[in-house]
């Protein structure tokens, strides 16, 4: 597993730095606790000024996570493809009060890259993970389709007696 380390948020933004790498489950403890699995999530961080001229960090995350379907309890792959711009903010109160569409994060001199990446992954995870077409639902649908014939067959059998 690669260690993702930390960045100085404001310096990273003002210097227009870039950082890319792969982060494994060992550094994504909250995802691991949620029973997610991954062979590694690719990330790309870029420091910049947003259109309002505020220091910001663009966070891109790409990869595949294995989640557990809450309907049939079988694993399935969930593709993550995130690209967000986070404005660095100096006080947490300002973040809470902001009413615009800008995503903000508290500017710190030691910002964990793993936490930045993991936060964005968690935001796009489904609240209740499940297959788009879950096998359990198909099975139920099949049984519903089959049952009228089953009844018919039973009736025919009774007629024959
Ligand atoms: Zn399922």
Backbone and ligand atoms as CSV (ligand in chain L), in Angstrom:
chain,resi,resn,atom,element,x,y,z
A,1,UNK,N,N,0.844,-1.191,0.000
A,1,UNK,CA,C,0.000,0.000,0.000
A,1,UNK,C,C,0.893,1.260,0.000
A,2,UNK,N,N,0.501,2.224,-0.782
A,2,UNK,CA,C,1.248,3.476,-0.818
A,2,UNK,C,C,0.742,4.390,0.293
A,3,UNK,N,N,1.657,5.074,0.914
A,3,UNK,CA,C,1.246,6.055,1.912
A,3,UNK,C,C,0.892,7.350,1.192
A,4,UNK,N,N,-0.263,7.871,1.511
A,4,UNK,CA,C,-0.726,9.034,0.767
A,4,UNK,C,C,-0.222,10.341,1.368
A,5,UNK,N,N,0.110,10.358,2.651
A,5,UNK,CA,C,0.692,11.554,3.242
A,5,UNK,C,C,-0.272,12.705,3.434
A,6,UNK,N,N,0.305,13.883,3.548
A,6,UNK,CA,C,-0.495,15.069,3.826
A,6,UNK,C,C,0.002,16.242,2.988
A,7,UNK,N,N,-0.867,17.235,2.822
A,7,UNK,CA,C,-0.465,18.448,2.104
A,7,UNK,C,C,-0.797,19.674,2.958
A,8,UNK,N,N,-0.060,20.740,2.712
A,8,UNK,CA,C,-0.397,22.031,3.303
A,8,UNK,C,C,-1.388,22.671,2.330
A,9,UNK,N,N,-2.648,22.744,2.729
A,9,UNK,CA,C,-3.731,23.128,1.825
A,9,UNK,C,C,-3.500,24.425,1.065
A,10,UNK,N,N,-3.261,25.516,1.803
A,10,UNK,CA,C,-3.132,26.830,1.148
A,10,UNK,C,C,-1.901,26.895,0.257
A,11,UNK,N,N,-0.805,26.328,0.737
A,11,UNK,CA,C,0.422,26.332,-0.057
A,11,UNK,C,C,0.226,25.521,-1.346
A,12,UNK,N,N,-0.432,24.379,-1.198
A,12,UNK,CA,C,-0.711,23.495,-2.330
A,12,UNK,C,C,-1.525,24.239,-3.397
A,13,UNK,N,N,-2.518,25.010,-2.909
A,13,UNK,CA,C,-3.394,25.752,-3.828
A,13,UNK,C,C,-2.632,26.894,-4.500
A,14,UNK,N,N,-1.942,27.695,-3.702
A,14,UNK,CA,C,-1.261,28.872,-4.247
A,14,UNK,C,C,-0.121,28.493,-5.192
A,15,UNK,N,N,0.538,27.380,-4.905
A,15,UNK,CA,C,1.643,26.950,-5.767
A,15,UNK,C,C,1.165,26.156,-6.979
A,16,UNK,N,N,-0.143,25.889,-7.037
A,16,UNK,CA,C,-0.674,25.113,-8.156
A,16,UNK,C,C,-0.073,23.729,-8.238
A,17,UNK,N,N,0.137,23.133,-7.076
A,17,UNK,CA,C,0.778,21.813,-7.068
A,17,UNK,C,C,-0.180,20.717,-7.533
A,18,UNK,N,N,0.413,19.625,-7.920
A,18,UNK,CA,C,-0.368,18.461,-8.347
A,18,UNK,C,C,0.170,17.222,-7.651
A,19,UNK,N,N,-0.732,16.330,-7.364
A,19,UNK,CA,C,-0.338,15.102,-6.684
A,19,UNK,C,C,-1.246,13.992,-7.175
A,20,UNK,N,N,-0.644,12.901,-7.613
A,20,UNK,CA,C,-1.474,11.772,-8.020
A,20,UNK,C,C,-0.929,10.483,-7.444
A,21,UNK,N,N,-1.794,9.522,-7.293
A,21,UNK,CA,C,-1.344,8.257,-6.759
A,21,UNK,C,C,-2.492,7.290,-6.612
A,22,UNK,N,N,-2.216,6.221,-5.922
A,22,UNK,CA,C,-3.231,5.203,-5.666
A,22,UNK,C,C,-3.298,4.982,-4.171
A,23,UNK,N,N,-4.498,4.857,-3.673
A,23,UNK,CA,C,-4.678,4.690,-2.238
A,23,UNK,C,C,-5.424,3.381,-2.000
A,24,UNK,N,N,-4.912,2.630,-1.051
A,24,UNK,CA,C,-5.492,1.310,-0.783
A,24,UNK,C,C,-6.405,1.321,0.432
A,25,UNK,N,N,-7.029,0.210,0.648
A,25,UNK,CA,C,-8.007,0.086,1.732
A,25,UNK,C,C,-7.380,0.348,3.112
A,26,UNK,N,N,-6.079,0.068,3.241
A,26,UNK,CA,C,-5.405,0.272,4.524
A,26,UNK,C,C,-5.467,1.738,4.952
A,27,UNK,N,N,-5.550,2.652,3.960
A,27,UNK,CA,C,-5.625,4.076,4.288
A,27,UNK,C,C,-7.047,4.620,4.184
A,28,UNK,N,N,-7.989,3.734,3.932
A,28,UNK,CA,C,-9.393,4.151,3.808
A,28,UNK,C,C,-10.203,3.432,4.888
A,29,UNK,N,N,-9.898,3.780,6.144
A,29,UNK,CA,C,-10.430,2.980,7.252
A,29,UNK,C,C,-11.949,3.059,7.373
A,30,UNK,N,N,-12.523,4.232,7.061
A,30,UNK,CA,C,-13.987,4.337,7.173
A,30,UNK,C,C,-14.667,3.452,6.130
A,31,UNK,N,N,-14.089,3.412,4.924
A,31,UNK,CA,C,-14.653,2.539,3.887
A,31,UNK,C,C,-14.499,1.079,4.281
A,32,UNK,N,N,-13.346,0.760,4.877
A,32,UNK,CA,C,-13.112,-0.614,5.311
A,32,UNK,C,C,-14.142,-1.014,6.367
A,33,UNK,N,N,-14.457,-0.071,7.262
A,33,UNK,CA,C,-15.453,-0.345,8.304
A,33,UNK,C,C,-16.835,-0.572,7.711
A,34,UNK,N,N,-17.080,0.057,6.547
A,34,UNK,CA,C,-18.373,-0.107,5.891
A,34,UNK,C,C,-18.388,-1.358,5.006
A,35,UNK,N,N,-17.394,-2.236,5.189
A,35,UNK,CA,C,-17.277,-3.488,4.433
A,35,UNK,C,C,-17.073,-3.274,2.940
A,36,UNK,N,N,-16.530,-2.102,2.561
A,36,UNK,CA,C,-16.171,-1.880,1.159
A,36,UNK,C,C,-14.813,-2.519,0.921
A,37,UNK,N,N,-14.602,-2.970,-0.302
A,37,UNK,CA,C,-13.285,-3.492,-0.672
A,37,UNK,C,C,-12.831,-2.795,-1.941
A,38,UNK,N,N,-11.517,-2.649,-2.075
A,38,UNK,CA,C,-10.987,-2.105,-3.320
A,38,UNK,C,C,-9.539,-2.550,-3.469
A,39,UNK,N,N,-9.130,-2.716,-4.716
A,39,UNK,CA,C,-7.730,-3.050,-4.945
A,39,UNK,C,C,-6.919,-1.760,-5.012
A,40,UNK,N,N,-7.593,-0.629,-4.948
A,40,UNK,CA,C,-6.896,0.660,-4.955
A,40,UNK,C,C,-7.718,1.710,-5.685
A,41,UNK,N,N,-7.762,2.912,-5.137
A,41,UNK,CA,C,-8.484,4.006,-5.769
A,41,UNK,C,C,-7.455,5.021,-6.274
A,42,UNK,N,N,-7.582,5.377,-7.531
A,42,UNK,CA,C,-6.667,6.364,-8.102
A,42,UNK,C,C,-7.140,7.772,-7.765
A,43,UNK,N,N,-6.200,8.648,-7.421
A,43,UNK,CA,C,-6.599,10.024,-7.131
A,43,UNK,C,C,-5.663,11.015,-7.800
A,44,UNK,N,N,-6.186,12.208,-7.999
A,44,UNK,CA,C,-5.402,13.301,-8.561
A,44,UNK,C,C,-5.837,14.577,-7.849
A,45,UNK,N,N,-4.899,15.236,-7.207
A,45,UNK,CA,C,-5.194,16.500,-6.537
A,45,UNK,C,C,-4.487,17.621,-7.287
A,46,UNK,N,N,-5.175,18.737,-7.437
A,46,UNK,CA,C,-4.562,19.875,-8.124
A,46,UNK,C,C,-4.903,21.146,-7.362
A,47,UNK,N,N,-3.892,21.897,-7.003
A,47,UNK,CA,C,-4.119,23.170,-6.335
A,47,UNK,C,C,-4.379,24.251,-7.360
A,48,UNK,N,N,-5.294,25.160,-7.054
A,48,UNK,CA,C,-5.625,26.220,-8.007
A,48,UNK,C,C,-6.420,27.309,-7.298
A,49,UNK,N,N,-6.730,28.362,-8.040
A,49,UNK,CA,C,-7.664,29.371,-7.553
A,49,UNK,C,C,-8.979,29.132,-8.289
A,50,UNK,N,N,-10.069,29.141,-7.570
A,50,UNK,CA,C,-11.362,28.920,-8.232
A,50,UNK,C,C,-11.800,30.212,-8.947
A,51,UNK,N,N,-12.901,30.175,-9.693
A,51,UNK,CA,C,-13.320,31.372,-10.444
A,51,UNK,C,C,-13.469,32.619,-9.557
A,52,UNK,N,N,-13.725,32.432,-8.268
A,52,UNK,CA,C,-13.844,33.574,-7.359
A,52,UNK,C,C,-12.479,34.021,-6.831
A,53,UNK,N,N,-11.425,33.364,-7.298
A,53,UNK,CA,C,-10.073,33.739,-6.885
A,53,UNK,C,C,-9.656,33.177,-5.542
A,54,UNK,N,N,-10.447,32.222,-5.008
A,54,UNK,CA,C,-10.132,31.635,-3.702
A,54,UNK,C,C,-9.281,30.378,-3.872
A,55,UNK,N,N,-8.304,30.197,-2.977
A,55,UNK,CA,C,-7.487,28.983,-3.054
A,55,UNK,C,C,-8.358,27.733,-2.939
A,56,UNK,N,N,-8.118,26.799,-3.836
A,56,UNK,CA,C,-8.975,25.621,-3.909
A,56,UNK,C,C,-8.156,24.389,-4.257
A,57,UNK,N,N,-8.761,23.264,-4.023
A,57,UNK,CA,C,-8.138,22.002,-4.418
A,57,UNK,C,C,-9.135,21.205,-5.234
A,58,UNK,N,N,-8.712,20.831,-6.431
A,58,UNK,CA,C,-9.545,19.950,-7.240
A,58,UNK,C,C,-9.214,18.520,-6.833
A,59,UNK,N,N,-10.236,17.758,-6.531
A,59,UNK,CA,C,-10.048,16.369,-6.107
A,59,UNK,C,C,-10.712,15.451,-7.128
A,60,UNK,N,N,-9.925,14.614,-7.757
A,60,UNK,CA,C,-10.481,13.610,-8.669
A,60,UNK,C,C,-10.200,12.231,-8.105
A,61,UNK,N,N,-11.197,11.398,-8.119
A,61,UNK,CA,C,-11.027,10.029,-7.631
A,61,UNK,C,C,-11.666,9.075,-8.636
A,62,UNK,N,N,-10.924,8.049,-8.991
A,62,UNK,CA,C,-11.439,7.053,-9.932
A,62,UNK,C,C,-11.095,5.663,-9.451
A,63,UNK,N,N,-12.020,4.770,-9.590
A,63,UNK,CA,C,-11.720,3.397,-9.224
A,63,UNK,C,C,-12.986,2.606,-9.009
A,64,UNK,N,N,-12.795,1.390,-8.588
A,64,UNK,CA,C,-13.924,0.504,-8.399
A,64,UNK,C,C,-13.937,0.003,-6.959
A,65,UNK,N,N,-15.110,0.058,-6.363
A,65,UNK,CA,C,-15.279,-0.415,-4.990
A,65,UNK,C,C,-16.184,-1.627,-5.014
A,66,UNK,N,N,-15.867,-2.580,-4.153
A,66,UNK,CA,C,-16.768,-3.709,-4.007
A,66,UNK,C,C,-17.665,-3.445,-2.798
A,67,UNK,N,N,-18.957,-3.330,-3.053
A,67,UNK,CA,C,-19.931,-3.109,-1.982
A,67,UNK,C,C,-20.752,-4.374,-1.798
A,68,UNK,N,N,-21.475,-4.436,-0.691
A,68,UNK,CA,C,-22.327,-5.593,-0.436
A,68,UNK,C,C,-23.788,-5.175,-0.642
A,69,UNK,N,N,-24.456,-5.877,-1.538
A,69,UNK,CA,C,-25.867,-5.595,-1.836
A,69,UNK,C,C,-26.697,-5.871,-0.577
A,70,UNK,N,N,-27.471,-4.879,-0.151
A,70,UNK,CA,C,-28.234,-5.024,1.086
A,70,UNK,C,C,-29.503,-5.855,0.893
A,71,UNK,N,N,-29.750,-6.269,-0.345
A,71,UNK,CA,C,-30.926,-7.070,-0.620
A,71,UNK,C,C,-30.587,-8.566,-0.625
A,72,UNK,N,N,-29.491,-8.882,-1.358
A,72,UNK,CA,C,-29.133,-10.307,-1.467
A,72,UNK,C,C,-27.829,-10.628,-0.747
A,73,UNK,N,N,-27.159,-9.596,-0.209
A,73,UNK,CA,C,-25.899,-9.750,0.532
A,73,UNK,C,C,-24.742,-10.288,-0.315
A,74,UNK,N,N,-24.898,-10.203,-1.643
A,74,UNK,CA,C,-23.793,-10.570,-2.534
A,74,UNK,C,C,-23.000,-9.307,-2.875
A,75,UNK,N,N,-21.677,-9.444,-3.090
A,75,UNK,CA,C,-20.878,-8.269,-3.454
A,75,UNK,C,C,-21.149,-7.816,-4.886
A,76,UNK,N,N,-20.985,-6.534,-5.138
A,76,UNK,CA,C,-21.066,-6.019,-6.507
A,76,UNK,C,C,-20.120,-4.826,-6.640
A,77,UNK,N,N,-19.737,-4.544,-7.888
A,77,UNK,CA,C,-18.789,-3.454,-8.131
A,77,UNK,C,C,-19.510,-2.134,-8.307
A,78,UNK,N,N,-18.979,-1.127,-7.653
A,78,UNK,CA,C,-19.520,0.226,-7.758
A,78,UNK,C,C,-18.401,1.116,-8.288
A,79,UNK,N,N,-18.649,1.749,-9.424
A,79,UNK,CA,C,-17.618,2.574,-10.049
A,79,UNK,C,C,-17.672,3.999,-9.485
A,80,UNK,N,N,-16.524,4.462,-9.024
A,80,UNK,CA,C,-16.420,5.824,-8.493
A,80,UNK,C,C,-15.693,6.686,-9.519
A,81,UNK,N,N,-16.279,7.817,-9.834
A,81,UNK,CA,C,-15.656,8.754,-10.762
A,81,UNK,C,C,-16.036,10.162,-10.309
A,82,UNK,N,N,-15.194,10.723,-9.456
A,82,UNK,CA,C,-15.506,11.992,-8.807
A,82,UNK,C,C,-14.563,13.075,-9.323
A,83,UNK,N,N,-15.067,14.250,-9.515
A,83,UNK,CA,C,-14.234,15.395,-9.867
A,83,UNK,C,C,-14.869,16.626,-9.211
A,84,UNK,N,N,-14.301,17.047,-8.093
A,84,UNK,CA,C,-14.890,18.183,-7.369
A,84,UNK,C,C,-13.844,19.257,-7.092
A,85,UNK,N,N,-14.342,20.461,-6.927
A,85,UNK,CA,C,-13.480,21.585,-6.583
A,85,UNK,C,C,-13.836,22.017,-5.159
A,86,UNK,N,N,-12.865,21.944,-4.266
A,86,UNK,CA,C,-13.102,22.323,-2.870
A,86,UNK,C,C,-12.428,23.658,-2.588
A,87,UNK,N,N,-13.212,24.625,-2.170
A,87,UNK,CA,C,-12.639,25.911,-1.785
A,87,UNK,C,C,-12.111,25.800,-0.360
A,88,UNK,N,N,-10.886,26.277,-0.163
A,88,UNK,CA,C,-10.299,26.222,1.172
A,88,UNK,C,C,-10.813,27.397,1.992
A,89,UNK,N,N,-11.309,27.083,3.158
A,89,UNK,CA,C,-11.958,28.088,3.980
A,89,UNK,C,C,-11.214,28.152,5.315
A,90,UNK,N,N,-11.088,29.364,5.861
A,90,UNK,CA,C,-10.302,29.501,7.090
A,90,UNK,C,C,-11.079,29.252,8.369
A,91,UNK,N,N,-12.393,29.379,8.299
A,91,UNK,CA,C,-13.117,29.066,9.526
A,91,UNK,C,C,-14.309,28.171,9.248
A,92,UNK,N,N,-14.478,27.241,10.149
A,92,UNK,CA,C,-15.484,26.204,9.983
A,92,UNK,C,C,-16.896,26.797,10.025
A,93,UNK,N,N,-17.061,27.888,10.758
A,93,UNK,CA,C,-18.360,28.559,10.830
A,93,UNK,C,C,-18.795,29.079,9.468
A,94,UNK,N,N,-17.843,29.613,8.721
A,94,UNK,CA,C,-18.143,30.135,7.386
A,94,UNK,C,C,-18.612,29.031,6.459
A,95,UNK,N,N,-18.066,27.834,6.650
A,95,UNK,CA,C,-18.461,26.700,5.813
A,95,UNK,C,C,-19.910,26.336,6.102
A,96,UNK,N,N,-20.265,26.338,7.393
A,96,UNK,CA,C,-21.619,25.953,7.790
A,96,UNK,C,C,-22.644,26.976,7.311
A,97,UNK,N,N,-22.265,28.258,7.302
A,97,UNK,CA,C,-23.225,29.312,6.973
A,97,UNK,C,C,-23.380,29.546,5.476
A,98,UNK,N,N,-22.393,29.138,4.694
A,98,UNK,CA,C,-22.424,29.408,3.256
A,98,UNK,C,C,-23.668,28.790,2.629
A,99,UNK,N,N,-24.343,29.579,1.797
A,99,UNK,CA,C,-25.584,29.082,1.204
A,99,UNK,C,C,-25.474,28.905,-0.302
A,100,UNK,N,N,-24.251,28.960,-0.831
A,100,UNK,CA,C,-24.100,28.789,-2.272
A,100,UNK,C,C,-23.781,27.320,-2.593
A,101,UNK,N,N,-23.449,27.097,-3.850
A,101,UNK,CA,C,-23.238,25.719,-4.312
A,101,UNK,C,C,-21.777,25.294,-4.207
A,102,UNK,N,N,-20.950,26.143,-3.639
A,102,UNK,CA,C,-19.514,25.846,-3.594
A,102,UNK,C,C,-19.206,24.868,-2.460
A,103,UNK,N,N,-18.451,23.829,-2.800
A,103,UNK,CA,C,-18.015,22.880,-1.773
A,103,UNK,C,C,-16.801,23.462,-1.062
A,104,UNK,N,N,-16.835,23.416,0.250
A,104,UNK,CA,C,-15.729,24.000,1.018
A,104,UNK,C,C,-15.143,22.987,1.989
A,105,UNK,N,N,-13.890,23.234,2.303
A,105,UNK,CA,C,-13.227,22.382,3.286
A,105,UNK,C,C,-12.328,23.295,4.115
A,106,UNK,N,N,-12.139,22.941,5.349
A,106,UNK,CA,C,-11.309,23.759,6.229
A,106,UNK,C,C,-9.850,23.686,5.788
A,107,UNK,N,N,-9.238,24.861,5.601
A,107,UNK,CA,C,-7.827,24.914,5.202
A,107,UNK,C,C,-6.958,24.579,6.399
A,108,UNK,N,N,-6.106,23.601,6.237
A,108,UNK,CA,C,-5.204,23.229,7.324
A,108,UNK,C,C,-3.807,23.063,6.763
A,109,UNK,N,N,-2.819,23.208,7.630
A,109,UNK,CA,C,-1.437,23.103,7.157
A,109,UNK,C,C,-1.036,21.642,6.960
A,110,UNK,N,N,-1.812,20.749,7.567
A,110,UNK,CA,C,-1.560,19.329,7.333
A,110,UNK,C,C,-2.879,18.657,7.019
A,111,UNK,N,N,-3.196,18.616,5.747
A,111,UNK,CA,C,-4.451,17.980,5.337
A,111,UNK,C,C,-4.128,16.583,4.831
A,112,UNK,N,N,-4.787,15.603,5.407
A,112,UNK,CA,C,-4.540,14.225,5.015
A,112,UNK,C,C,-5.133,13.969,3.627
A,113,UNK,N,N,-4.273,13.548,2.717
A,113,UNK,CA,C,-4.734,13.243,1.361
A,113,UNK,C,C,-5.758,12.104,1.405
A,114,UNK,N,N,-5.466,11.108,2.256
A,114,UNK,CA,C,-6.383,9.969,2.369
A,114,UNK,C,C,-7.771,10.427,2.809
A,115,UNK,N,N,-7.808,11.371,3.754
A,115,UNK,CA,C,-9.109,11.840,4.246
A,115,UNK,C,C,-9.856,12.613,3.170
A,116,UNK,N,N,-9.134,13.466,2.437
A,116,UNK,CA,C,-9.758,14.220,1.342
A,116,UNK,C,C,-10.374,13.269,0.326
A,117,UNK,N,N,-9.604,12.253,-0.048
A,117,UNK,CA,C,-10.060,11.290,-1.050
A,117,UNK,C,C,-11.240,10.473,-0.504
A,118,UNK,N,N,-11.093,10.013,0.733
A,118,UNK,CA,C,-12.138,9.173,1.324
A,118,UNK,C,C,-13.447,9.944,1.512
A,119,UNK,N,N,-13.339,11.207,1.927
A,119,UNK,CA,C,-14.547,12.031,2.091
A,119,UNK,C,C,-15.350,12.080,0.795
A,120,UNK,N,N,-14.640,12.286,-0.318
A,120,UNK,CA,C,-15.346,12.417,-1.599
A,120,UNK,C,C,-15.950,11.094,-2.048
A,121,UNK,N,N,-15.281,9.990,-1.721
A,121,UNK,CA,C,-15.840,8.673,-2.069
A,121,UNK,C,C,-17.112,8.438,-1.263
A,122,UNK,N,N,-17.052,8.730,0.043
A,122,UNK,CA,C,-18.207,8.482,0.913
A,122,UNK,C,C,-19.418,9.292,0.445
A,123,UNK,N,N,-19.161,10.501,-0.044
A,123,UNK,CA,C,-20.267,11.357,-0.503
A,123,UNK,C,C,-21.022,10.768,-1.692
A,124,UNK,N,N,-20.346,9.963,-2.507
A,124,UNK,CA,C,-21.029,9.417,-3.687
A,124,UNK,C,C,-21.535,7.986,-3.478
A,125,UNK,N,N,-21.246,7.423,-2.311
A,125,UNK,CA,C,-21.728,6.060,-2.054
A,125,UNK,C,C,-23.248,6.049,-1.904
A,126,UNK,N,N,-23.902,5.006,-2.418
A,126,UNK,CA,C,-25.348,4.906,-2.214
A,126,UNK,C,C,-25.645,4.685,-0.732
A,127,UNK,N,N,-26.749,5.263,-0.247
A,127,UNK,CA,C,-27.112,5.091,1.165
A,127,UNK,C,C,-27.404,3.632,1.471
A,128,UNK,N,N,-28.111,3.005,0.563
A,128,UNK,CA,C,-28.385,1.569,0.701
A,128,UNK,C,C,-27.826,0.897,-0.544
A,129,UNK,N,N,-26.616,0.350,-0.435
A,129,UNK,CA,C,-26.019,-0.274,-1.614
A,129,UNK,C,C,-26.829,-1.483,-2.060
A,130,UNK,N,N,-27.121,-1.572,-3.347
A,130,UNK,CA,C,-27.731,-2.795,-3.856
A,130,UNK,C,C,-27.571,-2.875,-5.368
A,131,UNK,N,N,-27.648,-4.081,-5.895
A,131,UNK,CA,C,-27.529,-4.311,-7.335
A,131,UNK,C,C,-28.551,-3.456,-8.077
A,132,UNK,N,N,-28.163,-2.983,-9.238
A,132,UNK,CA,C,-29.128,-2.282,-10.067
A,132,UNK,C,C,-30.267,-3.235,-10.428
A,133,UNK,N,N,-29.875,-4.470,-10.774
A,133,UNK,CA,C,-30.866,-5.528,-11.004
A,133,UNK,C,C,-30.488,-6.657,-10.070
A,134,UNK,N,N,-31.117,-6.673,-8.940
A,134,UNK,CA,C,-30.722,-7.635,-7.931
A,134,UNK,C,C,-31.328,-9.004,-8.212
A,135,UNK,N,N,-30.531,-10.048,-8.045
A,135,UNK,CA,C,-30.957,-11.413,-8.294
A,135,UNK,C,C,-32.154,-11.814,-7.443
A,136,UNK,N,N,-32.217,-11.300,-6.219
A,136,UNK,CA,C,-33.322,-11.638,-5.325
A,136,UNK,C,C,-34.646,-11.138,-5.920
A,137,UNK,N,N,-34.610,-9.905,-6.460
A,137,UNK,CA,C,-35.822,-9.349,-7.061
A,137,UNK,C,C,-36.251,-10.180,-8.262
A,138,UNK,N,N,-35.260,-10.625,-9.052
A,138,UNK,CA,C,-35.571,-11.429,-10.227
A,138,UNK,C,C,-36.212,-12.753,-9.826
A,139,UNK,N,N,-35.677,-13.297,-8.746
A,139,UNK,CA,C,-36.182,-14.568,-8.250
A,139,UNK,C,C,-37.645,-14.425,-7.811
A,140,UNK,N,N,-37.928,-13.336,-7.099
A,140,UNK,CA,C,-39.292,-13.068,-6.644
A,140,UNK,C,C,-40.207,-12.893,-7.845
A,141,UNK,N,N,-39.716,-12.127,-8.852
A,141,UNK,CA,C,-40.514,-11.887,-10.049
A,141,UNK,C,C,-40.801,-13.205,-10.767
A,142,UNK,N,N,-39.787,-14.078,-10.823
A,142,UNK,CA,C,-39.956,-15.370,-11.478
A,142,UNK,C,C,-41.019,-16.210,-10.769
A,143,UNK,N,N,-40.934,-16.193,-9.451
A,143,UNK,CA,C,-41.895,-16.975,-8.676
A,143,UNK,C,C,-43.313,-16.461,-8.902
A,144,UNK,N,N,-43.414,-15.120,-9.007
A,144,UNK,CA,C,-44.737,-14.546,-9.237
A,144,UNK,C,C,-45.263,-14.942,-10.609
A,145,UNK,N,N,-44.334,-15.003,-11.584
A,145,UNK,CA,C,-44.743,-15.404,-12.929
A,145,UNK,C,C,-45.127,-16.880,-12.946
A,146,UNK,N,N,-44.404,-17.667,-12.189
A,146,UNK,CA,C,-44.590,-19.109,-12.220
A,146,UNK,C,C,-45.865,-19.530,-11.480
A,147,UNK,N,N,-46.162,-18.824,-10.382
A,147,UNK,CA,C,-47.221,-19.312,-9.498
A,147,UNK,C,C,-48.598,-19.504,-10.155
A,148,UNK,N,N,-49.046,-18.609,-11.085
A,148,UNK,CA,C,-50.363,-18.860,-11.685
A,148,UNK,C,C,-50.413,-20.208,-12.401
A,149,UNK,N,N,-49.304,-20.573,-13.063
A,149,UNK,CA,C,-49.254,-21.863,-13.749
A,149,UNK,C,C,-49.275,-23.004,-12.740
A,150,UNK,N,N,-48.605,-22.761,-11.641
A,150,UNK,CA,C,-48.591,-23.758,-10.585
A,150,UNK,C,C,-50.010,-24.025,-10.100
A,151,UNK,N,N,-50.767,-22.951,-9.938
A,151,UNK,CA,C,-52.163,-23.072,-9.496
A,151,UNK,C,C,-52.967,-23.824,-10.548
A,152,UNK,N,N,-52.742,-23.451,-11.821
A,152,UNK,CA,C,-53.455,-24.080,-12.927
A,152,UNK,C,C,-53.169,-25.583,-12.982
A,153,UNK,N,N,-51.878,-25.905,-12.809
A,153,UNK,CA,C,-51.464,-27.309,-12.839
A,153,UNK,C,C,-52.146,-28.079,-11.707
A,154,UNK,N,N,-52.226,-27.430,-10.560
A,154,UNK,CA,C,-52.870,-28.074,-9.402
A,154,UNK,C,C,-54.351,-28.304,-9.678
A,155,UNK,N,N,-54.985,-27.313,-10.333
A,155,UNK,CA,C,-56.412,-27.456,-10.660
A,155,UNK,C,C,-56.652,-28.595,-11.639
A,156,UNK,N,N,-55.767,-28.640,-12.655
A,156,UNK,CA,C,-55.895,-29.696,-13.686
A,156,UNK,C,C,-55.762,-31.061,-13.058
A,157,UNK,N,N,-54.795,-31.134,-12.119
A,157,UNK,CA,C,-54.534,-32.415,-11.469
A,157,UNK,C,C,-55.793,-32.876,-10.697
A,158,UNK,N,N,-56.421,-31.894,-10.084
A,158,UNK,CA,C,-57.607,-32.209,-9.275
A,158,UNK,C,C,-58.752,-32.705,-10.200
A,159,UNK,N,N,-58.847,-32.038,-11.397
A,159,UNK,CA,C,-59.870,-32.447,-12.374
A,159,UNK,C,C,-59.705,-33.885,-12.788
A,160,UNK,N,N,-58.396,-34.238,-12.964
A,160,UNK,CA,C,-58.078,-35.576,-13.446
A,160,UNK,C,C,-58.429,-36.655,-12.425
A,161,UNK,N,N,-58.489,-36.294,-11.167
A,161,UNK,CA,C,-58.708,-37.313,-10.135
A,161,UNK,C,C,-60.089,-37.937,-10.194
L,1,ZN,ZN,ZN,-28.398,-8.024,-4.878
